[in-house]
Amino acid sequence: MQAIEEPFVTAVKEALGDRFTPTMEVIYRKIIKFILTTLTTGFLYYDLDDGTDDSRRSSMISPTSSIVSARN
């Protein structure tokens, strides 16, 4: 993920210029990690969706499970 995170943060920093702050860097790093985790999880779910064994799916954590549990 680091290979994508650094260029992403650099691009945001260059695009925002003087408006880019250390706090924004933390936020954008969290955003890109969330996006990459969600994409990775989606690809893993897709890979598991071969119709042969749904028991493997239950052992995986949904990318939104922490969001749902935080709302409850």
C-alpha positions in Angstrom: 0.0 0.0 0.0 2.9 2.3 0.7 3.7 2.3 -3.0 0.4 4.1 -3.7 0.1 6.0 -0.5 3.1 8.3 -1.0 2.4 9.4 -4.6 -1.2 10.0 -3.6 -0.2 12.2 -0.6 2.4 14.0 -2.8 -0.2 14.7 -5.5 -2.7 16.1 -2.9 0.1 18.2 -1.4 1.0 19.7 -4.8 -2.6 20.3 -5.8 -3.4 22.1 -2.5 -0.2 24.0 -2.2 -0.2 26.3 0.8 -3.5 25.0 2.0 -2.0 21.6 2.7 -1.4 21.2 6.5 0.1 18.4 8.6 -3.5 17.6 9.8 -4.6 17.2 6.2 -1.8 14.8 5.6 -2.9 12.6 8.4 -6.5 12.7 7.1 -5.5 11.9 3.5 -3.3 9.0 4.6 -6.2 7.5 6.4 -8.5 8.1 3.4 -6.1 6.4 1.0 -5.6 3.5 3.4 -9.4 3.1 3.7 -9.8 3.2 -0.1 -7.0 0.6 -0.7 -8.3 -1.7 2.1 -11.8 -1.5 0.6 -10.5 -2.3 -2.9 -8.4 -5.1 -1.7 -11.3 -6.6 0.3 -13.5 -6.3 -2.7 -11.0 -8.2 -4.9 -10.7 -10.9 -2.2 -14.5 -11.2 -2.1 -14.7 -11.4 -5.9 -12.0 -14.1 -5.9 -14.0 -16.1 -3.3 -17.2 -15.8 -5.3 -16.5 -18.9 -7.3 -19.5 -20.7 -6.0 -17.5 -23.6 -4.4 -17.2 -22.7 -0.7 -19.0 -19.9 1.0 -17.6 -20.8 4.4 -14.4 -18.9 3.6 -16.4 -15.7 3.2 -17.6 -15.6 6.8 -14.0 -15.5 8.1 -13.3 -12.3 6.3 -14.1 -8.9 7.8 -16.3 -6.6 5.8 -14.7 -3.2 5.0 -17.8 -1.5 6.5 -18.1 -3.7 9.6 -16.4 -1.1 11.8 -18.6 1.6 10.4 -21.7 -0.3 11.1 -20.7 -1.3 14.6 -19.7 2.3 15.4 -23.3 3.4 14.5 -24.9 0.9 16.9 
